[in-house]
Amino acid sequence: MRNKTAEDLYEHVVRRMPVKERLRLAGLIVNDVALASVEEGHAWTEEDEQELRRASLAHVAQGGQDG
């Protein structure tokens, strides 16, 4: 079995999940990446965190629909 790319995983697994679960997954991924960044000494700035919050809220306000 070949390794799946992020696009493959998204198309065949994530996209089929309910929006609420996709948002939960996105949060888990962001938290994991943020933790890895801190461990590597590349902490998110307050501006980075605000931008992420704005984008997340905008996505939810649009009904969580893609595109």
Secondary structure, 3 states (H helix, E strand, C coil): CCCCCHHHHHHHCHHHCCHHHHHHHHHHHHHHHHHHHHHCCCCCCHHHHHHHHHHHHHHHHCCCCCC
